[in-house]
Structure formats: C-alpha cells, structure tokens
Amino acid sequence: MKKYIFLILLVIIALTSIGYLYISYTSNQKEVQANNKIYENLYNKEITGTDFATIINKTIDNNEKNQVEKEENGYFIDNGKSSVIVEIKFKDSDEIFRIEAIDKNGIEKFIKLYANLKFKCTKIEYHQKTQYVSYMYFEEI
C-alpha cells in the first residue's frame, strides 16, 4: 500500500514539474516574441528621425532594465542574453555611431536635426542563447 501511495505522489510531482516547465517555457517564448516584435517591425522599413529617437529611448530603457553593463566609454556591452546594440550610419559621415553617443549628445538635438529624415534598418541579429534581438543596424536613406 505504501508503494502505491509513493508511486502516485511521484507521478503527481513529475506531472506538476513538467507542467510548470512547459508554462514557464511558453511564457518566456511569449516575452521573447513581444520584445522582438518591436524591433522586427522596423526591419527593412523606412522610419523618420522622430521614430528612430523613440527606438533609441526604448532600447536604452530596455538595456538599463535588463541591467546591461556599460564599458568605460558609456557604451552597452553585449551580454549574450538580453542586450540590444543599435548602430546608425549617416549619409554625411563615414563613421558608424552607437545610439549611446546620440543619447549622450541629446535626443532633443537629434530630433531637431533629423526629425524628418528617413532611416532604414538593414541588419538585425539575435542572441543565440535566448533568441532576443541583439543588434540592429540603421542607415540614413
């Protein structure tokens, strides 16, 4: 009799554990999809400088929320899990800029100068481990 009770408890614990893991996995997948959707909707689409400023703010907020560390220059460091690195190439410069540099110089100044110009995301990469968006590259068009 004790063997049957032990076996039933073991089966219940196993099923509960499997159920918990499945719910946790699906919840995580929904979170990844929701996070990525914001960025994936920008891929190969033209956006204005004002929309790009919104992306800058959203990305910096996400990196800070996820406690992504910064290097001595103030740039976020790729942590292989939840960091998002965004770079931009302007027509009038050969240099590629990180959004942290734009934020450091002031989003308001960026909006004043580039609000009506068009930008396009031409490259997007993902973290291998978590499948979160890890990198985006924008070009002024």
Phi, psi and omega in degrees: 000318179296327179296319181292319178296316178299317180295318179296317177298319179297317179295317179297316179296318180296314180295321178296318179296315179297317178299316179297315180297320179294315179296319178297317180297312181294324177296316178297319179296320178295322178295316178298314181297319180295316179296314182291328183302321179304314183279320183295331177294345180267345186296127179061026177240147177277134176228159179275168177299325178296317177295323178294323177299323176296319178296320178302308181299316181297316182293316178296318177299316179297316180297319179292320178298323180274008177055044176286128182286156178246151174276180184297336178277356180091007178271141177293145180259134177297119181261000178076004182231299190228002181285148175233123178252128180236130178238155181221142178242121177268150180300320187273014180216146175274349184275149175256130184252145173269153182295336178297326178292320178295316179298320181296323179280346178111121179296322181299318178296317178300314180297318180299320183276325191236013186305319186262357178282161183254143178228155181220133175278119183250355181209137177219136180230161184234152171290133181294322185287316188251346183068012172287152174299132182247333187208141174222143180235123180247149176231141172287133181244000000 
